[in-house]
């Protein structure tokens, strides 16, 4: 009886070994599921809220607590959404401030419809000594503006 059990065990071990190693193209065992992200975060553009909502981390026997990771990702997604909304608000406010109708009047310009009178004419020449102060519109005092 012992000899029969030993022979059966050797046959089973040989069959499993041949199935795993000698299967060739007709392998019996399938490849294991990957232990890395199959759909990683994009590297060619900034992260978006939807990227983090779609992200699923692989599970392992040991490792992270899924509830903690999900909570952290939810927080990051919420903060990204808040940041994106704030940036959009600031960009629209900036675009509104630079709109042609919303510009502040230049104090050097005359009001429309008023002709230049003798008091409105400006002469850049002066008769006194040069003090370095110029009254023209150019910036000759070394200021790069």
DSSP file (Angstrom, degrees, kcal/mol; ACC not computed):
  #  RESIDUE AA STRUCTURE BP1 BP2  ACC     N-H-->O    O-->H-N    N-H-->O    O-->H-N    TCO  KAPPA ALPHA  PHI   PSI    X-CA   Y-CA   Z-CA
    1    1 A X     >        0   0    0      0, 0.0     4,-2.1     0, 0.0     5,-0.2   0.000 360.0 360.0 360.0 -43.6    0.0    0.0    0.0
    2    2 A X  H  >  +     0   0    0      1,-0.2     4,-2.3     2,-0.2     5,-0.2   0.904 360.0  52.1 -59.7 -42.0    2.8    2.4    0.9
    3    3 A X  H  > S+     0   0    0      1,-0.2     4,-2.2     2,-0.2    -1,-0.2   0.882 107.8  51.9 -63.3 -38.3    4.5    1.7   -2.5
    4    4 A X  H  > S+     0   0    0      2,-0.2     4,-2.1     1,-0.2    -2,-0.2   0.906 110.8  47.0 -65.2 -43.1    1.2    2.5   -4.3
    5    5 A X  H  X S+     0   0    0     -4,-2.1     4,-2.2     2,-0.2    -2,-0.2   0.883 112.1  50.7 -65.5 -39.7    0.8    5.9   -2.5
    6    6 A X  H  X S+     0   0    0     -4,-2.3     4,-2.0     2,-0.2    -2,-0.2   0.911 110.9  48.6 -64.8 -42.0    4.4    6.8   -3.2
    7    7 A X  H  X S+     0   0    0     -4,-2.2     4,-2.0     2,-0.2    -2,-0.2   0.896 111.1  50.1 -65.5 -40.3    4.0    5.9   -6.9
    8    8 A X  H  X S+     0   0    0     -4,-2.1     4,-2.3     1,-0.2    -2,-0.2   0.892 109.9  51.2 -64.5 -40.4    0.8    8.0   -7.1
    9    9 A X  H  X S+     0   0    0     -4,-2.2     4,-2.4     1,-0.2    -1,-0.2   0.902 109.5  49.5 -65.5 -40.5    2.5   11.0   -5.5
   10   10 A X  H  X S+     0   0    0     -4,-2.0     4,-2.3     2,-0.2    -1,-0.2   0.896 110.9  50.3 -65.0 -40.1    5.4   10.8   -8.0
   11   11 A X  H  X S+     0   0    0     -4,-2.0     4,-2.3     2,-0.2    -2,-0.2   0.914 111.3  48.0 -65.0 -42.8    3.0   10.7  -10.9
   12   12 A X  H  X S+     0   0    0     -4,-2.3     4,-2.3     2,-0.2     5,-0.2   0.930 112.7  47.9 -64.4 -45.3    1.0   13.7   -9.7
   13   13 A X  H  X S+     0   0    0     -4,-2.4     4,-2.3     1,-0.2    -2,-0.2   0.905 112.7  49.4 -62.8 -41.4    4.2   15.7   -9.1
   14   14 A X  H  X S+     0   0    0     -4,-2.3     4,-2.4     2,-0.2    -1,-0.2   0.894 110.7  50.1 -65.0 -40.3    5.5   14.8  -12.5
   15   15 A X  H  X S+     0   0    0     -4,-2.3     4,-2.1     2,-0.2    -2,-0.2   0.914 112.3  46.5 -66.0 -42.8    2.2   15.8  -14.2
   16   16 A X  H  X S+     0   0    0     -4,-2.3     4,-2.2     2,-0.2     5,-0.2   0.912 112.5  50.9 -65.3 -41.9    2.2   19.2  -12.5
   17   17 A X  H  X>S+     0   0    0     -4,-2.3     4,-2.8     1,-0.2     5,-0.6   0.921 111.6  46.9 -62.8 -44.4    5.8   19.8  -13.3
   18   18 A X  H  X5S+     0   0    0     -4,-2.4     4,-1.0     1,-0.2    -1,-0.2   0.873 111.2  52.4 -65.5 -36.3    5.2   19.0  -17.0
   19   19 A X  H  <5S+     0   0    0     -4,-2.1     9,-0.9    -5,-0.2    10,-0.4   0.901 116.8  38.2 -66.7 -39.8    2.1   21.2  -17.1
   20   20 A X  H  <5S+     0   0    0     -4,-2.2    -2,-0.2    -5,-0.1    -3,-0.2   0.938 131.3  23.7 -77.3 -47.8    3.9   24.2  -15.7
   21   21 A X  H ><5S+     0   0    0     -4,-2.8     3,-0.6    -5,-0.2    -3,-0.2   0.900 125.1  42.5 -89.2 -44.2    7.3   23.8  -17.4
   22   22 A X  T 3<<S+     0   0    0     -4,-1.0    -1,-0.2    -5,-0.6    -3,-0.1   0.244  80.4  99.9 -94.6  14.5    6.7   21.8  -20.6
   23   23 A X  T >   +     0   0    0     -4,-0.3     3,-1.8     1,-0.2    -1,-0.2   0.784  55.2 179.3 -72.0 -25.8    3.5   23.4  -21.8
   24   24 A X  G X  S-     0   0    0     -3,-0.6     3,-0.7     1,-0.3    -1,-0.2  -0.398  70.9 -10.7  62.1-132.4    5.2   25.6  -24.4
   25   25 A X  G 3  S+     0   0    0      1,-0.3    -1,-0.3    -2,-0.1    -2,-0.1   0.709 138.3  60.6 -71.2 -20.0    2.6   27.7  -26.3
   26   26 A X  G <  S+     0   0    0     -3,-1.8    -1,-0.3    -4,-0.1    -2,-0.2  -0.203  78.6 170.6 -99.2  42.2   -0.2   25.6  -24.8
   27   27 A X    <   -     0   0    0     -3,-0.7    -7,-0.1     1,-0.1    -8,-0.1  -0.248  28.2-152.2 -59.4 137.3    0.7   26.6  -21.2
   28   28 A X  S    S+     0   0    0     -9,-0.9     2,-0.3     2,-0.1    -1,-0.1   0.887  77.0  67.9 -77.9 -41.4   -1.9   25.5  -18.7
   29   29 A X  S    S-     0   0    0    -10,-0.4     2,-0.2    -9,-0.1     3,-0.1  -0.631  78.4-138.5 -85.5 137.0   -1.2   28.2  -16.2
   30   30 A X        -     0   0    0     -2,-0.3     3,-0.1     1,-0.1    -2,-0.1  -0.507  32.0 -88.2 -87.9 160.6   -2.1   31.8  -17.1
   31   31 A X        -     0   0    0     -2,-0.2    -1,-0.1     1,-0.1     3,-0.1  -0.370  49.3-105.9 -64.8 146.8    0.0   34.8  -16.3
   32   32 A X        -     0   0    0      1,-0.1    -1,-0.1    -3,-0.1     3,-0.1  -0.379  41.3 -93.5 -71.0 152.6   -0.6   36.3  -13.0
   33   33 A X        -     0   0    0      1,-0.1    -1,-0.1    -3,-0.1    -3,-0.0  -0.387  52.8 -96.2 -63.4 143.7   -2.4   39.6  -12.8
   34   34 A X        -     0   0    0      1,-0.1    -1,-0.1    -3,-0.1     4,-0.1  -0.295  21.8-147.4 -64.6 148.1    0.0   42.6  -12.8
   35   35 A X  S    S+     0   0    0     -3,-0.1     2,-0.3     2,-0.1    -1,-0.1  -0.016  74.7  71.5-103.7  27.9    0.9   44.1   -9.4
   36   36 A X  S    S-     0   0    0     21,-0.1     2,-0.2     4,-0.0    -2,-0.0  -0.841  99.2 -69.2-133.9 171.4    1.2   47.6  -10.8
   37   37 A X        -     0   0    0     -2,-0.3     3,-0.4     1,-0.2    20,-0.1  -0.430  33.8-166.5 -65.3 128.1   -1.1   50.3  -12.0
   38   38 A X  S    S+     0   0    0     18,-0.3     2,-0.3     1,-0.3    -1,-0.2   0.738  89.4  32.9 -85.9 -23.5   -2.7   49.3  -15.4
   39   39 A X  S    S-     0   0    0     17,-0.2    -1,-0.3    15,-0.1    17,-0.2  -0.690  88.0-170.0-129.6  77.7   -3.9   52.9  -16.0
   40   40 A X        -     0   0    0     -3,-0.4     3,-0.1    -2,-0.3     2,-0.1  -0.093  34.3 -82.3 -68.9 168.3   -1.3   55.2  -14.4
   41   41 A X        -     0   0    0      1,-0.1    -1,-0.1     2,-0.0     6,-0.1  -0.379  58.5 -93.1 -66.0 147.3   -1.7   58.9  -13.9
   42   42 A X        -     0   0    0      1,-0.1    -1,-0.1    -3,-0.1     5,-0.0  -0.339  33.6-172.7 -66.6 141.8   -0.9   61.0  -16.9
   43   43 A X  S    S+     0   0    0      1,-0.1    -1,-0.1    -3,-0.1     4,-0.1   0.521  78.3  63.6-107.7 -10.2    2.6   62.3  -17.2
   44   44 A X  S    S+     0   0    0      2,-0.1     2,-0.3     1,-0.0    -1,-0.1   0.491 110.4  24.9 -94.9  -3.2    2.1   64.5  -20.3
   45   45 A X  S    S-     0   0    0      3,-0.0     3,-0.1     0, 0.0    -1,-0.0  -0.963  93.9 -80.2-151.2 164.2   -0.4   66.9  -18.6
   46   46 A X        -     0   0    0     -2,-0.3    -4,-0.1     1,-0.1    -2,-0.1  -0.300  57.6 -93.2 -65.8 153.8   -1.4   68.2  -15.2
   47   47 A X        -     0   0    0     -4,-0.1     2,-0.3    -6,-0.1    -1,-0.1  -0.338  40.6-159.8 -65.1 146.9   -3.6   66.0  -13.0
   48   48 A X    >>  -     0   0    0     -3,-0.1     4,-1.3     1,-0.1     3,-0.5  -0.834  32.2-106.8-121.9 164.7   -7.3   66.6  -13.1
   49   49 A X  H 3> S+     0   0    0     -2,-0.3     4,-1.9     1,-0.2     3,-0.2   0.895 119.6  55.8 -58.1 -41.6  -10.0   65.6  -10.7
   50   50 A X  H 3> S+     0   0    0      1,-0.2     4,-1.8     2,-0.2    -1,-0.2   0.829 100.1  60.4 -63.3 -32.1  -11.2   62.9  -13.0
   51   51 A X  H <> S+     0   0    0     -3,-0.5     4,-1.0     1,-0.2    -1,-0.2   0.925 109.2  41.9 -60.6 -44.4   -7.8   61.3  -13.1
   52   52 A X  H  < S+     0   0    0     -4,-1.3    -1,-0.2    -3,-0.2    -2,-0.2   0.826 110.8  56.0 -74.3 -30.6   -7.8   60.8   -9.3
   53   53 A X  H  < S+     0   0    0     -4,-1.9    -1,-0.2     1,-0.2    -2,-0.2   0.834 112.0  43.9 -68.9 -30.2  -11.4   59.6   -9.3
   54   54 A X  H  < S+     0   0    0     -4,-1.8    -1,-0.2    -5,-0.2    -2,-0.2   0.682  88.7 111.5 -83.8 -19.6  -10.5   56.9  -11.9
   55   55 A X     <  -     0   0    0     -4,-1.0     2,-0.4    -5,-0.2   -15,-0.1  -0.344  42.3-179.5 -64.1 127.9   -7.3   55.9  -10.1
   56   56 A X        -     0   0    0    -17,-0.2   -18,-0.3    -2,-0.1   -17,-0.2  -0.982  16.5-146.0-129.1 119.3   -7.5   52.4   -8.5
   57   57 A X        -     0   0    0     -2,-0.4   -21,-0.1     1,-0.1     2,-0.1  -0.565  27.8-103.0 -83.3 146.6   -4.4   51.2   -6.7
   58   58 A X        -     0   0    0     -2,-0.2     2,-0.3   -23,-0.1    -1,-0.1  -0.374  34.8-124.7 -68.2 147.4   -3.6   47.4   -6.8
   59   59 A X        -     0   0    0     -2,-0.1     2,-0.3     4,-0.1    -1,-0.1  -0.665  27.6-172.2 -92.6 149.5   -4.4   45.4   -3.7
   60   60 A X        -     0   0    0     -2,-0.3     3,-0.0     4,-0.2   -25,-0.0  -0.913  37.7-113.6-135.1 162.0   -1.9   43.4   -1.9
   61   61 A X  S    S+     0   0    0     -2,-0.3     2,-0.3     1,-0.1    -1,-0.1   0.938 109.2  21.5 -61.3 -46.3   -1.9   40.9    0.9
   62   62 A X  S    S+     0   0    0     -3,-0.1     2,-0.4     3,-0.0    -1,-0.1  -0.864  98.4  70.5-115.3 154.9    0.0   43.3    3.0
   63   63 A X  S    S+     0   0    0     -2,-0.3     2,-0.1    -4,-0.1    -4,-0.1  -0.993  76.1   9.4 147.3-137.1    0.2   47.0    2.5
   64   64 A X        -     0   0    0     -2,-0.4     2,-0.6     1,-0.1    -4,-0.2  -0.311  64.7-111.3 -81.6 160.0   -2.1   50.0    2.8
   65   65 A X     >  -     0   0    0      1,-0.1     4,-2.0    -2,-0.1     3,-0.5  -0.841  24.9-144.5 -88.7 121.6   -5.5   50.2    4.3
   66   66 A X  H  > S+     0   0    0     -2,-0.6     4,-2.8     1,-0.2     5,-0.2   0.849  96.5  56.2 -59.5 -37.0   -7.9   50.8    1.4
   67   67 A X  H  > S+     0   0    0      1,-0.2     4,-2.2     2,-0.2    -1,-0.2   0.898 108.1  48.6 -63.4 -39.4  -10.2   53.1    3.4
   68   68 A X  H  > S+     0   0    0     -3,-0.5     4,-2.4     2,-0.2    -2,-0.2   0.923 113.1  46.3 -65.9 -44.2   -7.2   55.4    4.3
   69   69 A X  H  X S+     0   0    0     -4,-2.0     4,-2.8     2,-0.2     5,-0.2   0.919 112.6  50.2 -65.7 -42.7   -6.0   55.6    0.7
   70   70 A X  H  X S+     0   0    0     -4,-2.8     4,-2.4    -5,-0.2    -1,-0.2   0.905 111.0  49.6 -61.8 -40.5   -9.5   56.3   -0.6
   71   71 A X  H  X S+     0   0    0     -4,-2.2     4,-2.1    -5,-0.2    -1,-0.2   0.917 112.0  48.2 -63.6 -43.0  -10.0   59.0    2.0
   72   72 A X  H  X S+     0   0    0     -4,-2.4     4,-2.5     1,-0.2    -2,-0.2   0.920 112.4  48.1 -64.2 -43.4   -6.7   60.6    1.0
   73   73 A X  H  X S+     0   0    0     -4,-2.8     4,-2.6     1,-0.2    -1,-0.2   0.880 109.5  53.2 -66.7 -36.7   -7.5   60.5   -2.7
   74   74 A X  H  X S+     0   0    0     -4,-2.4     4,-2.3    -5,-0.2    -1,-0.2   0.909 110.3  48.3 -61.9 -40.8  -11.0   61.9   -2.1
   75   75 A X  H  X S+     0   0    0     -4,-2.1     4,-2.6     2,-0.2    -2,-0.2   0.930 111.8  48.1 -65.7 -44.9   -9.4   64.8   -0.3
   76   76 A X  H  X S+     0   0    0     -4,-2.5     4,-2.5     1,-0.2    -2,-0.2   0.912 111.7  50.6 -62.1 -41.6   -6.8   65.4   -3.0
   77   77 A X  H  X S+     0   0    0     -4,-2.6     4,-2.2     2,-0.2    -1,-0.2   0.907 111.1  48.5 -63.1 -41.1   -9.5   65.3   -5.7
   78   78 A X  H  X S+     0   0    0     -4,-2.3     4,-2.3     2,-0.2    -2,-0.2   0.910 112.2  48.5 -65.4 -41.5  -11.6   67.8   -3.7
   79   79 A X  H  X S+     0   0    0     -4,-2.6     4,-2.7     2,-0.2    -2,-0.2   0.887 110.6  50.9 -67.2 -37.9   -8.7   70.2   -3.3
   80   80 A X  H  X S+     0   0    0     -4,-2.5     4,-2.8     2,-0.2    -1,-0.2   0.914 110.5  49.3 -63.9 -41.3   -7.8   70.0   -6.9
   81   81 A X  H  X S+     0   0    0     -4,-2.2     4,-2.1     2,-0.2    -2,-0.2   0.909 112.7  47.7 -64.0 -40.9  -11.4   70.8   -7.9
   82   82 A X  H  X S+     0   0    0     -4,-2.3     4,-2.3     2,-0.2    -2,-0.2   0.912 113.0  48.5 -65.1 -42.8  -11.3   73.8   -5.5
   83   83 A X  H  X S+     0   0    0     -4,-2.7     4,-2.6     2,-0.2    -2,-0.2   0.922 111.0  49.8 -63.5 -44.5   -8.0   75.0   -6.8
   84   84 A X  H  X S+     0   0    0     -4,-2.8     4,-2.3     1,-0.2    -1,-0.2   0.889 111.1  49.6 -62.9 -38.9   -9.1   74.7  -10.4
   85   85 A X  H  X S+     0   0    0     -4,-2.1     4,-2.2     2,-0.2    -1,-0.2   0.908 111.5  49.0 -65.5 -41.2  -12.3   76.6   -9.7
   86   86 A X  H  X S+     0   0    0     -4,-2.3     4,-2.5     2,-0.2    -2,-0.2   0.909 111.1  49.5 -64.5 -42.8  -10.3   79.4   -7.9
   87   87 A X  H  X S+     0   0    0     -4,-2.6     4,-2.7     1,-0.2    -1,-0.2   0.914 110.5  50.5 -62.8 -42.3   -7.9   79.6  -10.9
   88   88 A X  H  X S+     0   0    0     -4,-2.3     4,-2.2     2,-0.2    -2,-0.2   0.903 110.7  49.7 -63.1 -40.6  -10.8   79.8  -13.3
   89   89 A X  H  X S+     0   0    0     -4,-2.2     4,-2.3     2,-0.2    -2,-0.2   0.930 112.8  46.4 -62.4 -45.2  -12.4   82.6  -11.2
   90   90 A X  H  X S+     0   0    0     -4,-2.5     4,-2.5     1,-0.2    -2,-0.2   0.896 112.0  50.7 -65.7 -39.9   -9.1   84.6  -11.1
   91   91 A X  H  X S+     0   0    0     -4,-2.7     4,-2.4     2,-0.2    -1,-0.2   0.901 111.6  47.4 -65.5 -39.3   -8.5   84.1  -14.8
   92   92 A X  H  X S+     0   0    0     -4,-2.2     4,-2.1     2,-0.2    -2,-0.2   0.886 112.4  49.7 -70.0 -36.0  -12.0   85.4  -15.7
   93   93 A X  H  X S+     0   0    0     -4,-2.3     4,-1.9     2,-0.2    -2,-0.2   0.904 112.4  48.1 -65.7 -40.0  -11.5   88.4  -13.3
   94   94 A X  H  X S+     0   0    0     -4,-2.5     4,-1.5     2,-0.2    -2,-0.2   0.901 111.2  49.8 -66.6 -40.8   -8.2   89.1  -14.9
   95   95 A X  H  < S+     0   0    0     -4,-2.4     4,-0.3     1,-0.2    -1,-0.2   0.883 110.8  50.6 -65.2 -37.0   -9.7   88.8  -18.4
   96   96 A X  H >< S+     0   0    0     -4,-2.1     3,-0.8     1,-0.2    -1,-0.2   0.858 108.2  52.2 -67.7 -35.1  -12.5   91.2  -17.3
   97   97 A X  H 3< S+     0   0    0     -4,-1.9    -1,-0.2     1,-0.2    -2,-0.2   0.800 111.9  46.4 -70.7 -28.3  -10.0   93.7  -16.0
   98   98 A X  T 3< S+     0   0    0     -4,-1.5    -1,-0.2    -5,-0.1    -2,-0.2   0.370  84.3 121.2 -95.0   4.6   -8.2   93.7  -19.3
   99   99 A X  S X  S-     0   0    0     -3,-0.8     3,-1.1    -4,-0.3     4,-0.3  -0.372  74.4-117.1 -66.1 148.4  -11.3   94.0  -21.4
  100  100 A X  G >  S+     0   0    0      1,-0.3     3,-0.7     2,-0.2    -1,-0.1   0.849 112.8  46.3 -58.5 -37.1  -11.3   97.1  -23.7
  101  101 A X  G 3  S+     0   0    0      1,-0.2    -1,-0.3     0, 0.0    -4,-0.0   0.634 108.1  57.4 -80.7 -13.2  -14.4   98.6  -22.1
  102  102 A X  G <  S+     0   0    0     -3,-1.1    -1,-0.2    -6,-0.2    -2,-0.2   0.303  77.4 118.7-102.3   9.7  -13.1   98.0  -18.5
  103  103 A X    <   -     0   0    0     -3,-0.7     2,-0.3    -4,-0.3    -5,-0.1  -0.422  66.4-116.1 -78.0 152.2   -9.8   99.9  -18.7
  104  104 A X        -     0   0    0     -2,-0.1    -1,-0.1     1,-0.1    -2,-0.1  -0.631  38.6-101.0 -83.4 144.6   -9.1  102.9  -16.4
  105  105 A X        -     0   0    0     -2,-0.3     2,-0.5     1,-0.1    -1,-0.1  -0.355  31.7-116.8 -68.2 144.7   -8.6  106.2  -18.2
  106  106 A X    >   -     0   0    0      1,-0.1     3,-1.7     4,-0.1    -1,-0.1  -0.697  16.2-142.5 -78.5 124.8   -5.1  107.4  -18.7
  107  107 A X  T 3  S+     0   0    0     -2,-0.5    -1,-0.1     1,-0.3    -2,-0.1   0.705  98.6  62.1 -64.7 -17.3   -4.7  110.7  -16.7
  108  108 A X  T 3  S+     0   0    0      2,-0.1    -1,-0.3    -3,-0.0     2,-0.2   0.643  88.2  88.6 -82.0 -13.8   -2.5  112.1  -19.5
  109  109 A X  S <  S-     0   0    0     -3,-1.7     2,-0.2     1,-0.1     3,-0.1  -0.586  78.8-123.2 -86.2 147.6   -5.3  111.8  -22.1
  110  110 A X        -     0   0    0     -2,-0.2     3,-0.1     1,-0.1    -4,-0.1  -0.560  35.5 -96.0 -82.2 150.2   -7.7  114.7  -22.6
  111  111 A X    >   -     0   0    0     -2,-0.2     3,-1.3     1,-0.1    -1,-0.1  -0.362  52.9 -92.5 -61.4 147.2  -11.4  114.1  -22.3
  112  112 A X  T 3  S+     0   0    0      1,-0.2    -1,-0.1    -3,-0.1     3,-0.1  -0.321 107.3  24.0 -64.2 142.3  -13.1  113.4  -25.6
  113  113 A X  T 3  S+     0   0    0      1,-0.2     2,-0.5    -3,-0.1    -1,-0.2   0.446  91.5 116.2  86.0   1.5  -14.6  116.4  -27.4
  114  114 A X    <   -     0   0    0     -3,-1.3    -1,-0.2     3,-0.0     2,-0.1  -0.908  57.9-139.4-107.8 125.2  -12.4  119.0  -25.8
  115  115 A X        -     0   0    0     -2,-0.5     2,-0.5     1,-0.1     5,-0.1  -0.469  29.3-100.0 -78.5 151.3  -10.0  120.9  -28.0
  116  116 A X        -     0   0    0     -2,-0.1     2,-0.1     4,-0.1    -1,-0.1  -0.598  43.8-165.4 -73.3 122.7   -6.5  121.7  -26.9
  117  117 A X    >>  -     0   0    0     -2,-0.5     3,-0.9     1,-0.0     4,-0.8  -0.363  39.8 -87.9 -97.3-178.1   -6.3  125.2  -25.6
  118  118 A X  T 34 S+     0   0    0      1,-0.2     3,-0.4     2,-0.2    -2,-0.1   0.817 128.3  51.4 -63.6 -29.6   -3.2  127.4  -24.9
  119  119 A X  T 34 S+     0   0    0      1,-0.2    -1,-0.2     3,-0.0    -3,-0.0   0.700 104.8  57.4 -79.8 -17.6   -3.1  126.0  -21.3
  120  120 A X  T <4 S+     0   0    0     -3,-0.9     2,-0.2    -5,-0.1    -1,-0.2   0.611  82.2 100.5 -88.8 -12.8   -3.2  122.4  -22.5
  121  121 A X     <  -     0   0    0     -4,-0.8     2,-0.5    -3,-0.4    -4,-0.0  -0.523  61.3-152.1 -76.1 140.4   -0.2  122.5  -24.7
  122  122 A X        -     0   0    0     -2,-0.2     2,-0.6     2,-0.0    -2,-0.1  -0.953   5.0-159.7-118.6 129.1    2.9  121.1  -23.2
  123  123 A X        -     0   0    0     -2,-0.5    12,-0.1     1,-0.1    -2,-0.0  -0.927   6.1-161.0-109.1 121.1    6.4  122.2  -24.1
  124  124 A X        +     0   0    0     -2,-0.6    11,-0.3    10,-0.0     2,-0.2   0.602  67.0  92.8 -77.0 -10.0    9.2  119.8  -23.3
  125  125 A X        -     0   0    0     10,-0.1     2,-0.3     2,-0.0    -2,-0.1  -0.537  56.6-171.3 -82.0 150.8   11.8  122.6  -23.6
  126  126 A X        -     0   0    0     -2,-0.2    -2,-0.0     2,-0.1     4,-0.0  -0.978  24.3-147.5-140.2 156.4   12.8  124.5  -20.5
  127  127 A X  S    S+     0   0    0     -2,-0.3     3,-0.1     2,-0.1    -1,-0.1   0.622  72.0  83.0 -97.5 -15.5   15.0  127.5  -19.9
  128  128 A X  S    S-     0   0    0      1,-0.2    -2,-0.1     0, 0.0     3,-0.1  -0.170  93.2 -68.9 -85.0 179.6   16.5  126.7  -16.5
  129  129 A X        -     0   0    0      1,-0.1     2,-0.6     2,-0.1    -1,-0.2  -0.283  59.3 -95.6 -65.4 153.8   19.5  124.5  -15.6
  130  130 A X        +     0   0    0      1,-0.2    -1,-0.1    -3,-0.1     4,-0.1  -0.607  44.0 173.8 -75.5 115.8   19.2  120.8  -16.3
  131  131 A X        -     0   0    0     -2,-0.6    -1,-0.2     2,-0.3     3,-0.1   0.414  53.8-106.6-102.1   0.1   18.2  119.2  -13.0
  132  132 A X  S    S+     0   0    0      1,-0.3     2,-0.6     8,-0.0    -2,-0.1   0.317  86.0 117.8  92.1  -9.6   17.7  115.7  -14.4
  133  133 A X        -     0   0    0      2,-0.0     2,-0.4     7,-0.0    -2,-0.3  -0.826  46.1-166.2 -96.4 124.6   13.9  115.9  -14.2
  134  134 A X        -     0   0    0     -2,-0.6     7,-0.1    -3,-0.1   -10,-0.0  -0.870  17.2-160.3-110.9 142.7   12.2  115.7  -17.5
  135  135 A X        +     0   0    0     -2,-0.4    -1,-0.1   -11,-0.3   -10,-0.1   0.401  62.4  98.2-100.8   1.4    8.6  116.5  -18.1
  136  136 A X  S    S-     0   0    0    -12,-0.2    -2,-0.1     1,-0.1   -13,-0.0  -0.101  86.8-105.7 -79.8-175.8    8.2  114.6  -21.3
  137  137 A X  S    S+     0   0    0      2,-0.1     2,-0.1     0, 0.0    -1,-0.1   0.577  89.8  94.6 -89.3 -10.7    6.7  111.2  -21.7
  138  138 A X  S    S-     0   0    0      1,-0.1     2,-0.7     2,-0.0     3,-0.1  -0.385  74.6-129.8 -78.7 160.5   10.0  109.4  -22.3
  139  139 A X        +     0   0    0      1,-0.1     3,-0.4    -2,-0.1    -1,-0.1  -0.788  44.2 151.4-112.9  86.6   11.9  107.8  -19.5
  140  140 A X        +     0   0    0     -2,-0.7    -1,-0.1     1,-0.2     4,-0.1   0.389  50.2  88.2 -96.0   2.6   15.4  109.2  -19.8
  141  141 A X  S    S-     0   0    0      2,-0.1    -1,-0.2    -3,-0.1     3,-0.1   0.184 112.5 -94.7 -91.2  19.9   16.4  108.9  -16.2
  142  142 A X  S    S+     0   0    0     -3,-0.4     2,-0.4     1,-0.3    -2,-0.1   0.365  82.4 137.2  88.9  -6.6   17.7  105.3  -16.5
  143  143 A X        -     0   0    0      1,-0.1    -1,-0.3     2,-0.0    -2,-0.1  -0.635  51.8-143.1 -74.6 125.2   14.4  103.8  -15.4
  144  144 A X              0   0    0     -2,-0.4    -1,-0.1     1,-0.3    -5,-0.0   0.415 360.0 360.0 -75.1   5.4   13.8  100.8  -17.8
  145  145 A X              0   0    0      0, 0.0    -1,-0.3     0, 0.0    -2,-0.0   0.529 360.0 360.0 -66.7 360.0   10.0  101.3  -17.9
